[in-house]
C-alpha cells in the first residue's frame, strides 16, 4: 500500500511513496499527530537526484525492520529540499551548528514543535566506518525522549535559539569596498589549486561566482593572478570528466582534485552559472574556446532540460540501473563496436578510455588529458582533421548512449532556477550575438508569468503536472529579476524591464527587514518556521541577498531611481560586517560591491533598433567585459515615452537629425552625444 506521499507532485517524495515507512508530507497535520501521540519527529530531507539519498532509501527506508522502528517510535516526515528550501535551510543550519558539516540526505530528530535535538546526514542501517547505525540511533533517541525528556527539550531549545543567529550588524563594521574586494581576491588566491585549478581540496565544486568575481578583480588589477586562476579552472573543468564529453553539460562536482571523477548528477543551476562564467571569460579574453563551452551548455539545456512549453527542468540523476555513473562510462570494447578499429582507437586514446579504466569496475570516464593541438602534433595528424573525426565519433557514441537506460530526470520546474537559466541564455544572446538564446529565455519567462505568477503579482516556487505550489522564496524573486534585467539588455523589450521593476518592488515588500536591514529568505506569504534566516553566504548558489543587492544597483542606474540605490546601500550595510570578515565565501556579494565601488557607466542609445548604426553601437557595447555598465535603448515612436516613464533621465536623449545618438554617462556626468560608431568604440575603450 502506498503511504501519504502518493498524492504529492515532487519526484523525490514520489520515490518514497511505496516505502513501508509511514511517511507524512511536511505540515501541521503531521506535527499535531506527533504531539497527540507524544512522539518525536524524524525528518528526512533530500532531493530526487541525490545519490546518498538513494543509498539510504535502499538500505533503510525500504527495509521492513527500519520501517517498524520508525513507524512505532516516530512520526516520519519527508521533505523535498528543492520544493521547500526554507525547511531545508533551517535544519541544515542546525546540522552545521551541531556537526560542523552538512549534506543530503539530511536526517533530523525534532520535538513535535519542530525544534531539532539531534541532526546528521546519511546513516547506514547498521554501524559502519565510524557512523552509528540508523536502527541503533532510532532506538537510543526514542529511549532518551521517553526517559530524559527534560534534557532533550533543553537541548532542542538551545539549538533553536542558536539558529536565530545575529539579527544585525553595525555600520561601524563596514570597510571600504575596495579593501573588501582585495581581501576576497587574496583569500581565493590562497585557496587556489595551482596544479588543477579550482579552490580547496577534493571534493571540488565549480562555484562559478568565484570566477565571475575574479574577472571583476582582474579589470581592477590586471597585474594580479585573477585571470590566470579563472582560465586554468575553466579549462580544466571542461577537459575533465566533470564535463560530459559525449552529451555535453556539467556534473555537480568532482570527487577528486583533478576534475576527473564527477558526482554524475546534472543540476540546472550549475549549467546556468557556469555558462555565465564562460561567457564572461570569453568577453575578457576573446578566446573562442570559452564561447564554445557556453554554446555546448546551452545545447545540452535546450535539448535535454527544456519542457515542451519552454520552461527548464531541474536535474538529471547520477544513477541508472542502480549504479552511479553507469549511463556515462565506457569500455574500449563498446567504443570499438560502435566506431570500428581506427576511429575507435583514436577516440579511446584521445579521451583516455582504457582496458583498466579510470573509474570503478574497469569502466572509463571520457576526459581530455592533452589539448587537441598537442595530441594532433604527437600523432602526426592535422588539428582540423582530428576535430572532425572526434566530432563524428561523439555523434555516433551519443546515439548509442541514447539507447541505454537513462537516469531519472527531475522534471519539476523551479522559478528560481529558471530565473538563473533565463539570465544565462539572455547573457549568451548578448555576448554570442545569437537571438535564439534570447527567444528561449523569453519563452521560459512567459511560462513562469502564466503558470507561476499569481493575480496579485506574487510568485509560486514549483510547477509540476499542472500544479503550481508553495509561495515563492527570496531566491525565486531575486533570480527571476536578474533574468529579466539580462533579458531586457538582450532584447530591449520594455516589458522585461517593467516586469523586473514590478517584481523587485514585490520582493522588497515581502522579504524586507525594516528593523535590521537585509532580506529574509522566507516572506510574508511563507509558512512561519522555528527560525527566519537571512542568508548571504554564496555557496553552490549565490544567496538571494547577494543577487538582490546587485539587482537593486543595476535597476537604480537603469531608471535613475536613487531610492533603489539607497535600498542597495542599506542591504550592503546590513551584511558588511559578516562579508568583510571572510569575503571569499560571499563572491556574488563582492560583485555587488564591485558595482557599487564603480566607476559605473550608463549608456543610452537613441534610435531605431533595426538601424545598422544602432546595431553597430550595440555590438561595441557588448563585445568586451564591462561589468559595471547598464544599457538602455530609447527607440523612436511610443516606446520612447514608455522608457522615459521608467527612466526619466532619458527624456531629453534623442537621436541627432537623421542619425542615431550614443549617450555615455559616468560619475553622474554625461558626455556629448556621439553619432559615429567608430568613435563609440574609442570612447568605450
C-alpha positions as CSV (number, residue, x, y, z in Angstrom):
1,X,0.0,0.0,0.0
2,X,1.3,3.5,-0.8
3,X,1.8,5.9,2.0
4,X,0.7,9.5,2.2
5,X,3.3,10.7,-0.2
6,X,1.4,9.1,-3.1
7,X,-0.6,12.3,-3.5
8,X,2.4,14.6,-3.8
9,X,3.9,16.0,-7.1
10,X,7.5,16.0,-6.1
11,X,9.5,13.3,-7.9
12,X,11.6,12.9,-4.7
13,X,8.6,12.4,-2.5
14,X,7.0,10.0,-5.0
15,X,10.2,7.9,-5.0
16,X,9.3,7.1,-1.3
17,X,5.5,6.7,-1.8
18,X,5.8,2.9,-1.7
19,X,8.2,2.6,1.2
20,X,7.0,0.6,4.2
21,X,7.8,3.8,6.3
22,X,4.5,5.7,7.0
23,X,5.8,8.9,5.6
24,X,4.0,12.2,6.1
25,X,4.5,15.3,4.0
26,X,5.5,18.3,6.0
27,X,2.6,20.1,7.5
28,X,0.7,21.0,10.7
29,X,-1.2,17.7,10.5
30,X,2.0,15.6,10.9
31,X,3.3,17.8,13.8
32,X,-0.1,17.8,15.5
33,X,-0.1,14.0,15.3
34,X,3.3,13.9,16.9
35,X,2.0,16.0,19.7
36,X,-1.1,13.9,20.2
37,X,0.8,10.7,20.2
38,X,3.7,12.2,22.3
39,X,6.3,11.1,19.7
40,X,9.3,12.8,18.3
41,X,9.5,13.6,14.6
42,X,12.0,12.0,12.3
43,X,12.5,14.5,9.4
44,X,14.3,13.3,6.3
45,X,15.2,15.9,3.7
46,X,16.7,15.2,0.2
47,X,16.1,15.6,-3.5
48,X,15.3,13.4,-6.4
49,X,18.8,13.2,-8.0
50,X,20.7,12.8,-4.7
51,X,22.9,9.6,-4.8
52,X,23.3,9.2,-1.0
53,X,19.6,9.7,-0.6
54,X,19.1,6.7,-2.9
55,X,21.6,4.7,-0.8
56,X,19.8,5.4,2.5
57,X,16.5,4.8,0.9
58,X,17.5,1.3,-0.3
59,X,19.3,0.4,2.9
60,X,16.8,1.8,5.4
61,X,13.6,3.3,4.1
62,X,12.7,0.2,2.0
63,X,13.6,-2.1,4.9
64,X,10.8,-3.6,7.0
65,X,12.8,-3.6,10.2
66,X,13.7,0.0,9.9
67,X,10.2,0.9,8.9
68,X,8.8,-0.8,12.0
69,X,11.1,1.2,14.3
70,X,10.3,4.5,12.5
71,X,6.6,3.9,12.5
72,X,6.4,2.7,16.1
73,X,8.7,5.3,17.7
74,X,8.4,8.4,15.5
75,X,6.2,10.4,13.2
76,X,8.3,10.2,9.9
77,X,8.2,13.3,7.6
78,X,9.7,13.6,4.1
79,X,10.7,16.9,2.5
80,X,12.0,17.8,-0.9
81,X,14.6,20.4,-0.3
82,X,14.2,21.9,-3.7
83,X,10.4,22.5,-3.1
84,X,10.9,23.6,0.5
85,X,14.3,25.3,0.7
86,X,13.1,27.2,3.8
87,X,12.7,24.0,5.8
88,X,16.0,22.6,4.5
89,X,17.8,25.9,5.3
90,X,16.7,25.8,8.9
91,X,17.6,22.2,9.7
92,X,20.7,22.2,7.6
93,X,21.9,25.1,9.7
94,X,21.1,23.0,12.7
95,X,23.2,20.2,11.3
96,X,26.1,22.5,10.6
97,X,25.9,24.0,14.1
98,X,26.0,20.5,15.7
99,X,28.4,18.7,13.5
100,X,30.4,21.4,11.6
101,X,29.2,19.9,8.3
102,X,26.1,19.1,6.2
103,X,24.8,17.4,3.2
104,X,22.0,15.2,1.9
105,X,20.1,13.2,2.9
106,X,19.6,15.3,6.0
107,X,18.3,13.4,9.0
108,X,16.8,15.5,11.8
109,X,15.1,14.4,15.0
110,X,12.6,17.0,16.2
111,X,10.2,17.7,19.0
112,X,6.5,17.9,18.0
113,X,7.0,21.7,17.9
114,X,9.7,21.3,15.2
115,X,12.7,22.0,17.3
116,X,15.7,19.9,16.5
117,X,17.6,18.0,19.2
118,X,19.8,15.6,17.0
119,X,20.8,16.1,13.4
120,X,23.0,14.3,10.9
121,X,23.2,13.3,7.3
122,X,23.5,9.7,5.9
123,X,23.3,6.9,8.4
124,X,23.9,3.2,7.4
125,X,21.4,0.7,8.6
126,X,24.0,-0.8,11.0
127,X,27.2,0.8,12.4
128,X,29.9,1.1,9.7
129,X,33.1,3.1,9.3
130,X,32.6,5.1,12.4
131,X,29.0,6.1,11.6
132,X,26.3,5.0,14.1
133,X,23.8,2.5,12.7
134,X,20.4,4.0,11.9
135,X,18.4,1.4,13.8
136,X,20.5,1.8,16.9
137,X,20.1,5.6,16.7
138,X,16.3,5.3,16.3
139,X,16.1,3.2,19.4
140,X,18.6,5.2,21.5
141,X,17.0,8.6,20.7
142,X,13.5,7.3,21.3
143,X,14.6,6.0,24.7
144,X,16.1,9.4,25.6
145,X,12.8,11.0,24.5
146,X,10.9,8.7,26.9
147,X,13.3,8.8,29.9
148,X,15.3,12.0,29.7
149,X,12.7,14.3,28.3
150,X,13.8,17.5,30.0
151,X,17.4,17.0,28.8
152,X,16.2,16.6,25.2
153,X,13.9,19.6,25.4
154,X,16.6,21.8,26.8
155,X,19.0,20.7,24.0
156,X,16.3,21.5,21.5
157,X,15.6,24.9,23.0
158,X,19.3,25.8,23.0
159,X,19.8,24.7,19.4
160,X,16.7,26.5,18.2
161,X,18.0,29.7,19.9
162,X,21.3,29.3,18.1
163,X,19.5,29.0,14.8
164,X,18.2,32.6,15.1
165,X,21.8,33.9,14.8
166,X,22.7,37.6,15.0
167,X,19.9,39.9,13.9
168,X,22.0,42.8,12.7
169,X,25.5,44.2,12.2
170,X,26.5,47.7,13.0
171,X,27.6,50.3,10.4
172,X,30.9,50.6,12.2
173,X,31.8,47.1,10.8
174,X,31.7,48.4,7.3
175,X,35.0,48.5,5.5
176,X,35.8,50.3,2.2
177,X,34.6,48.3,-0.8
178,X,38.0,48.1,-2.5
179,X,39.6,46.8,0.7
180,X,37.0,44.0,1.0
181,X,37.4,43.2,-2.7
182,X,41.1,42.9,-2.4
183,X,40.8,40.7,0.7
184,X,38.4,38.4,-1.2
185,X,40.9,38.1,-4.0
186,X,43.7,37.3,-1.6
187,X,41.7,34.6,0.2
188,X,40.8,32.9,-3.1
189,X,44.4,33.1,-4.2
190,X,45.4,31.3,-1.0
191,X,42.9,28.5,-1.5
192,X,43.7,28.2,-5.3
193,X,44.9,24.8,-6.6
194,X,47.8,25.8,-8.8
195,X,48.1,22.3,-10.3
196,X,44.5,21.6,-11.3
197,X,42.6,24.8,-10.9
198,X,39.7,25.4,-8.6
199,X,39.7,26.1,-4.9
200,X,40.4,23.9,-1.9
201,X,40.8,20.1,-2.0
202,X,38.5,17.3,-3.1
203,X,35.6,17.1,-3.4
204,X,35.9,20.1,-5.7
205,X,32.9,22.3,-6.7
206,X,32.8,24.6,-9.7
207,X,31.4,27.7,-7.7
208,X,31.3,29.9,-10.8
209,X,30.6,33.1,-8.9
210,X,34.2,32.8,-7.5
211,X,35.3,33.1,-11.1
212,X,33.0,35.9,-12.0
213,X,34.3,37.9,-9.1
214,X,37.9,37.2,-10.1
215,X,37.2,38.5,-13.6
216,X,36.0,41.7,-12.0
217,X,39.1,41.9,-9.9
218,X,41.2,41.4,-13.0
219,X,39.6,44.5,-14.5
220,X,40.7,46.5,-11.4
221,X,44.1,44.9,-11.1
222,X,45.3,43.4,-14.4
223,X,48.7,42.6,-12.9
224,X,47.1,40.1,-10.4
225,X,46.8,36.4,-10.9
226,X,43.0,36.6,-11.0
227,X,42.6,35.9,-14.8
228,X,45.2,33.0,-14.6
229,X,43.1,31.4,-11.9
230,X,39.9,31.7,-13.9
231,X,41.4,30.4,-17.1
232,X,43.1,27.4,-15.6
233,X,39.9,26.4,-13.7
234,X,37.6,26.8,-16.6
235,X,39.9,24.9,-19.0
236,X,40.5,22.1,-16.5
237,X,36.8,21.7,-15.8
238,X,35.9,21.5,-19.5
239,X,38.6,18.9,-20.2
240,X,37.8,16.8,-17.2
241,X,35.2,14.2,-16.5
242,X,33.2,16.9,-14.8
243,X,32.1,17.8,-18.3
244,X,30.0,15.2,-20.2
245,X,32.3,14.9,-23.3
246,X,29.7,12.9,-25.2
247,X,26.4,14.6,-24.3
248,X,27.6,18.0,-23.0
249,X,26.7,19.8,-19.8
250,X,28.5,19.7,-16.4
251,X,28.1,17.4,-13.5
252,X,27.5,18.7,-10.0
253,X,31.1,18.4,-8.6
254,X,34.3,16.3,-8.8
255,X,35.1,13.8,-6.1
256,X,38.8,14.2,-6.9
257,X,41.1,17.3,-7.2
258,X,41.7,16.7,-10.9
259,X,38.1,17.2,-12.1
260,X,38.2,13.6,-13.4
261,X,35.6,11.7,-11.5
262,X,32.4,13.6,-11.1
263,X,29.3,13.1,-9.0
264,X,27.4,12.4,-12.1
265,X,24.1,14.3,-11.4
266,X,23.5,17.4,-13.5
267,X,21.7,20.4,-12.0
268,X,20.1,23.2,-14.0
269,X,21.6,25.9,-11.8
270,X,25.2,24.6,-12.4
271,X,24.6,24.9,-16.2
272,X,23.3,28.5,-15.8
273,X,26.0,29.7,-13.5
274,X,28.8,28.0,-15.5
275,X,27.5,29.4,-18.8
276,X,27.7,32.9,-17.3
277,X,31.3,32.3,-16.2
278,X,32.4,31.0,-19.6
279,X,30.6,33.9,-21.3
280,X,32.4,36.5,-19.2
281,X,35.7,34.7,-19.7
282,X,35.1,35.0,-23.4
283,X,34.4,38.7,-23.1
284,X,37.7,39.2,-21.2
285,X,40.0,37.1,-23.4
286,X,38.2,36.9,-26.7
287,X,39.2,33.2,-26.9
288,X,36.7,31.2,-28.9
289,X,37.1,28.2,-26.6
290,X,35.1,29.9,-23.8
291,X,32.3,30.9,-26.2
292,X,32.1,27.3,-27.5
293,X,31.7,25.9,-24.0
294,X,28.9,28.2,-23.3
295,X,27.2,27.1,-26.5
296,X,27.7,23.5,-25.5
297,X,26.0,24.1,-22.2
298,X,23.1,25.8,-24.0
299,X,22.9,22.9,-26.5
300,X,22.5,20.4,-23.6
301,X,19.9,22.5,-21.7
302,X,17.8,23.3,-24.8
303,X,17.9,19.6,-25.9
304,X,17.6,17.7,-22.6
305,X,16.4,20.1,-19.9
306,X,13.6,22.1,-21.6
307,X,9.9,21.3,-21.3
308,X,7.7,21.4,-24.4
309,X,6.3,24.7,-23.1
310,X,9.7,26.2,-22.8
311,X,10.5,26.1,-19.1
312,X,13.5,24.3,-17.7
313,X,13.6,21.1,-15.7
314,X,15.6,20.8,-12.5
315,X,18.1,18.0,-12.7
316,X,19.2,14.6,-14.0
317,X,20.2,11.8,-11.7
318,X,23.6,10.3,-11.2
319,X,22.3,6.8,-11.0
320,X,20.8,4.4,-13.6
321,X,20.1,0.7,-13.2
322,X,21.1,1.1,-9.6
323,X,24.6,2.3,-10.2
324,X,26.1,5.7,-10.2
325,X,27.5,7.0,-13.5
326,X,26.6,3.9,-15.5
327,X,25.0,5.9,-18.2
328,X,28.1,8.0,-18.8
329,X,31.0,5.5,-18.7
330,X,32.6,3.3,-21.5
331,X,34.8,0.4,-22.2
332,X,37.1,0.2,-25.2
333,X,35.0,-2.8,-26.5
334,X,31.9,-0.7,-26.6
335,X,33.7,2.1,-28.3
336,X,35.2,-0.2,-31.0
337,X,31.8,-1.9,-31.5
338,X,30.3,1.4,-32.5
339,X,33.2,3.2,-34.2
340,X,35.3,0.4,-35.7
341,X,39.0,-0.2,-35.1
342,X,40.7,3.0,-36.4
343,X,38.2,5.7,-35.2
344,X,37.6,3.7,-32.0
345,X,41.3,3.6,-31.2
346,X,41.6,7.3,-31.9
347,X,38.7,8.1,-29.6
348,X,40.0,5.9,-26.8
349,X,43.5,7.4,-26.9
350,X,42.2,11.0,-27.0
351,X,39.6,10.5,-24.2
352,X,41.5,8.0,-22.1
353,X,39.2,5.1,-22.4
354,X,41.4,2.1,-21.4
355,X,41.0,-1.6,-20.7
356,X,41.8,-1.0,-17.0
357,X,39.5,2.1,-16.8
358,X,39.8,5.3,-14.8
359,X,36.6,4.6,-12.8
360,X,35.3,1.6,-10.9
361,X,34.8,-1.9,-12.4
362,X,37.2,-1.2,-15.3
363,X,35.0,1.5,-16.8
364,X,36.3,4.8,-18.2
365,X,35.0,8.4,-17.9
366,X,35.9,10.2,-21.1
367,X,38.1,13.2,-20.5
368,X,40.8,15.1,-22.3
369,X,44.3,14.6,-21.0
370,X,46.0,16.6,-23.7
371,X,44.7,19.5,-25.8
372,X,43.8,18.7,-29.4
373,X,46.7,20.7,-30.7
374,X,49.2,18.7,-28.6
375,X,47.6,15.4,-29.4
376,X,47.5,16.1,-33.1
377,X,51.2,17.1,-33.1
378,X,52.2,13.9,-31.2
379,X,50.2,11.7,-33.6
380,X,51.1,13.4,-36.9
381,X,47.5,14.5,-37.7
382,X,46.1,17.9,-38.7
383,X,44.2,19.5,-35.9
384,X,41.1,20.1,-38.1
385,X,41.1,16.5,-39.2
386,X,41.4,15.3,-35.6
387,X,38.5,17.5,-34.5
388,X,36.3,16.4,-37.4
389,X,36.9,12.7,-36.6
390,X,36.3,13.2,-32.9
391,X,33.1,15.1,-33.6
392,X,31.9,12.2,-35.8
393,X,32.8,9.7,-33.0
394,X,31.0,11.7,-30.4
395,X,27.8,11.9,-32.5
396,X,27.8,8.1,-33.0
397,X,28.5,7.3,-29.4
398,X,25.8,9.8,-28.3
399,X,23.3,7.9,-30.4
400,X,24.4,4.6,-28.9
401,X,24.2,6.1,-25.4
402,X,20.7,7.2,-26.0
403,X,19.7,3.5,-26.2
404,X,20.9,3.0,-22.7
405,X,18.6,3.2,-19.6
406,X,18.6,6.9,-18.8
407,X,19.0,8.4,-15.3
408,X,15.9,9.9,-13.8
409,X,15.1,13.4,-15.0
410,X,13.6,15.6,-12.2
411,X,11.1,17.4,-14.4
412,X,9.7,19.8,-11.8
413,X,10.1,23.5,-12.8
414,X,11.5,25.8,-10.1
415,X,11.0,29.5,-10.5
416,X,14.4,30.4,-9.0
417,X,16.5,28.0,-11.2
418,X,14.5,29.1,-14.3
419,X,15.4,32.7,-13.4
420,X,19.1,31.7,-13.5
421,X,18.8,30.0,-16.8
422,X,16.9,32.9,-18.3
423,X,19.8,35.2,-17.1
424,X,22.4,32.9,-18.7
425,X,20.6,32.5,-22.0
426,X,19.9,36.2,-22.2
427,X,23.5,37.0,-21.5
428,X,24.5,34.4,-24.1
429,X,22.3,36.1,-26.7
430,X,24.2,39.4,-26.0
431,X,27.7,38.0,-26.0
432,X,27.3,35.5,-28.8
433,X,25.0,37.6,-31.0
434,X,22.5,34.8,-31.2
435,X,18.8,35.8,-30.9
436,X,17.8,32.1,-30.4
437,X,19.0,32.2,-26.9
438,X,17.0,35.3,-26.0
439,X,13.9,33.7,-27.6
440,X,14.4,30.6,-25.4
441,X,14.8,32.9,-22.3
442,X,11.7,34.9,-23.2
443,X,9.7,31.7,-23.7
444,X,10.7,30.5,-20.2
445,X,9.7,33.8,-18.6
446,X,6.3,33.7,-20.4
447,X,5.8,30.2,-18.9
448,X,6.5,31.5,-15.4
449,X,4.3,34.5,-15.9
450,X,1.4,32.3,-17.0
451,X,1.8,29.3,-14.6
452,X,3.7,30.5,-11.6
453,X,2.7,34.1,-11.1
454,X,-0.5,34.9,-9.1
455,X,-3.0,37.5,-9.9
456,X,-1.6,39.7,-7.0
457,X,1.8,39.6,-8.6
458,X,3.4,37.1,-6.2
459,X,5.3,34.0,-7.4
460,X,4.9,30.3,-6.7
461,X,8.0,28.2,-6.2
462,X,7.3,25.0,-8.1
463,X,5.3,23.7,-11.1
464,X,4.7,20.1,-12.0
465,X,1.8,18.1,-13.6
466,X,-0.2,21.3,-14.0
467,X,0.1,22.3,-10.3
468,X,1.8,25.4,-9.0
469,X,2.7,25.1,-5.4
470,X,4.4,26.9,-2.4
471,X,4.7,30.6,-2.1
472,X,8.0,31.8,-3.6
473,X,11.1,32.4,-1.6
474,X,13.7,35.2,-1.8
475,X,15.7,33.4,-4.4
476,X,12.7,32.9,-6.6
477,X,12.2,36.7,-6.8
478,X,15.9,37.8,-6.9
479,X,16.9,35.2,-9.5
480,X,14.0,36.0,-11.8
481,X,14.6,39.8,-11.5
482,X,18.2,39.0,-12.5
483,X,17.0,37.1,-15.5
484,X,14.6,39.9,-16.5
485,X,17.4,42.5,-16.4
486,X,19.6,40.4,-18.7
487,X,16.6,39.7,-20.9
488,X,15.9,43.4,-21.3
489,X,19.5,44.2,-22.2
490,X,19.4,41.3,-24.7
491,X,16.2,42.4,-26.5
492,X,15.5,46.0,-25.3
493,X,11.8,44.8,-25.0
494,X,10.5,47.1,-22.3
495,X,8.1,44.6,-20.9
496,X,11.0,42.8,-19.3
497,X,12.3,45.9,-17.6
498,X,8.8,46.8,-16.4
499,X,8.4,43.2,-15.1
500,X,11.8,43.4,-13.3
501,X,10.9,46.6,-11.6
502,X,7.4,45.4,-10.5
503,X,8.8,42.0,-9.2
504,X,11.6,43.8,-7.4
505,X,9.1,46.0,-5.6
506,X,7.1,43.0,-4.6
507,X,10.2,41.3,-3.3
508,X,11.1,44.2,-1.1
509,X,7.6,44.3,0.3
510,X,7.5,40.6,1.1
511,X,11.0,39.9,2.4
512,X,12.4,43.2,3.7
513,X,13.5,43.6,7.3
514,X,12.8,47.2,8.1
515,X,14.2,46.9,11.6
516,X,17.7,45.4,10.8
517,X,18.1,45.6,7.1
518,X,18.6,42.9,4.5
519,X,16.0,40.4,3.2
520,X,14.6,37.3,4.9
521,X,14.7,34.1,3.0
522,X,11.0,33.5,3.8
523,X,8.5,36.2,3.1
524,X,5.1,37.3,4.5
525,X,3.3,34.6,2.4
526,X,5.6,31.7,3.6
527,X,5.0,29.4,6.5
528,X,6.4,30.5,9.8
529,X,9.1,28.1,11.0
530,X,11.2,28.0,14.2
531,X,13.7,30.4,12.7
532,X,13.6,33.0,9.9
533,X,17.1,33.3,8.5
534,X,18.7,35.9,6.3
535,X,21.2,34.2,4.0
536,X,24.2,36.0,2.5
537,X,26.6,33.0,2.1
538,X,27.3,32.4,-1.6
539,X,27.7,28.6,-1.7
540,X,26.6,26.3,-4.5
541,X,24.2,29.1,-5.4
542,X,24.6,32.8,-4.8
543,X,22.4,34.0,-1.9
544,X,19.2,35.9,-2.5
545,X,20.6,38.9,-0.7
546,X,23.7,39.0,-2.9
547,X,21.7,38.8,-6.1
548,X,19.2,41.3,-4.8
549,X,21.9,43.8,-3.9
550,X,23.3,43.7,-7.5
551,X,19.8,43.8,-9.0
552,X,19.0,46.9,-6.9
553,X,22.1,48.7,-8.0
554,X,21.5,47.9,-11.7
555,X,17.9,48.8,-11.6
556,X,18.7,52.0,-9.8
557,X,21.2,53.0,-12.5
558,X,18.8,51.9,-15.3
559,X,16.0,54.1,-14.0
560,X,17.8,56.9,-12.2
561,X,15.7,56.0,-9.1
562,X,18.0,56.8,-6.3
563,X,15.7,55.1,-3.8
564,X,16.7,51.8,-5.3
565,X,20.3,52.6,-4.7
566,X,19.5,53.6,-1.1
567,X,17.9,50.2,-0.7
568,X,21.0,48.6,-2.1
569,X,23.2,50.5,0.3
570,X,21.1,49.5,3.3
571,X,21.3,45.9,2.2
572,X,25.0,46.1,1.8
573,X,25.4,47.8,5.2
574,X,23.3,45.1,6.9
575,X,25.8,42.4,5.9
576,X,29.0,44.4,5.7
577,X,30.4,43.0,9.0
578,X,29.8,39.4,8.0
579,X,31.0,39.8,4.4
580,X,34.1,41.8,5.5
581,X,35.3,39.1,7.8
582,X,35.6,36.4,5.1
583,X,34.7,37.9,1.7
584,X,35.9,34.8,-0.2
585,X,32.6,32.9,0.6
586,X,30.5,35.9,-0.5
587,X,31.7,36.3,-4.0
588,X,28.4,37.3,-5.7
589,X,28.0,39.9,-2.9
590,X,31.5,41.1,-3.9
591,X,30.3,41.5,-7.5
592,X,27.6,43.9,-6.0
593,X,30.3,45.7,-4.0
594,X,32.4,46.0,-7.2
595,X,29.5,47.6,-9.0
596,X,28.9,49.9,-6.1
597,X,32.5,51.0,-6.0
598,X,32.4,52.0,-9.6
599,X,33.2,53.6,-11.8
600,X,29.8,52.8,-13.3
601,X,28.5,53.7,-16.8
602,X,25.0,54.4,-18.0
603,X,24.7,54.0,-21.8
604,X,21.6,55.2,-23.7
605,X,21.3,54.5,-27.4
606,X,18.7,56.7,-29.1
607,X,17.4,55.4,-32.4
608,X,15.5,52.6,-34.2
609,X,16.5,49.1,-33.1
610,X,16.9,47.9,-36.7
611,X,19.1,50.8,-37.8
612,X,22.5,49.5,-38.8
613,X,24.3,52.2,-36.9
614,X,22.3,51.3,-33.7
615,X,23.2,47.7,-34.2
616,X,26.9,48.6,-34.6
617,X,26.8,50.7,-31.4
618,X,25.1,47.7,-29.5
619,X,27.9,45.4,-30.7
620,X,30.5,47.8,-29.4
621,X,28.8,47.8,-26.0
622,X,28.7,44.0,-25.8
623,X,32.0,42.9,-27.3
624,X,34.1,43.4,-24.2
625,X,33.8,42.7,-20.5
626,X,32.4,45.8,-18.8
627,X,30.5,44.5,-15.8
628,X,29.6,47.9,-14.2
629,X,27.6,49.4,-17.1
630,X,23.9,49.4,-17.9
631,X,22.5,49.8,-21.4
632,X,19.2,51.3,-22.5
633,X,17.8,51.6,-26.0
634,X,15.5,54.6,-26.5
635,X,13.6,53.8,-29.7
636,X,11.5,56.1,-31.8
637,X,7.7,56.2,-31.5
638,X,5.6,55.4,-28.5
639,X,8.3,53.2,-26.9
640,X,10.5,56.3,-26.2
641,X,8.0,57.9,-23.8
642,X,7.3,54.5,-22.3
643,X,11.0,54.2,-21.4
644,X,11.1,57.7,-20.1
645,X,8.3,56.9,-17.8
646,X,10.5,54.3,-16.2
647,X,13.8,56.2,-16.5
648,X,13.0,60.0,-16.6
649,X,16.7,60.9,-17.2
650,X,16.4,59.7,-20.8
651,X,13.6,62.1,-21.7
652,X,16.0,64.6,-23.4
653,X,18.2,61.9,-25.0
654,X,17.1,61.9,-28.7
655,X,18.7,61.0,-32.0
656,X,20.6,63.7,-33.8
657,X,19.0,64.8,-37.1
658,X,18.9,61.8,-39.3
659,X,21.3,59.8,-37.2
660,X,21.1,57.6,-34.0
661,X,22.9,59.0,-31.0
662,X,25.0,57.3,-28.3
663,X,24.9,58.8,-24.8
664,X,27.5,57.8,-22.2
665,X,27.2,58.9,-18.6
666,X,29.8,58.2,-15.9
667,X,30.3,59.6,-12.4
668,X,27.0,61.4,-12.6
669,X,28.0,63.4,-15.7
670,X,27.2,62.7,-19.3
671,X,29.3,63.2,-22.4
672,X,28.1,64.9,-25.6
673,X,26.1,62.6,-27.8
674,X,28.1,60.5,-30.3
675,X,26.8,59.5,-33.8
676,X,29.9,57.8,-35.3
677,X,30.1,54.1,-34.3
678,X,33.9,54.2,-34.6
679,X,34.0,57.0,-32.0
680,X,31.8,54.9,-29.8
681,X,34.3,52.1,-29.8
682,X,37.1,54.5,-28.9
683,X,35.2,56.2,-26.1
684,X,34.3,52.8,-24.6
685,X,38.0,51.8,-24.6
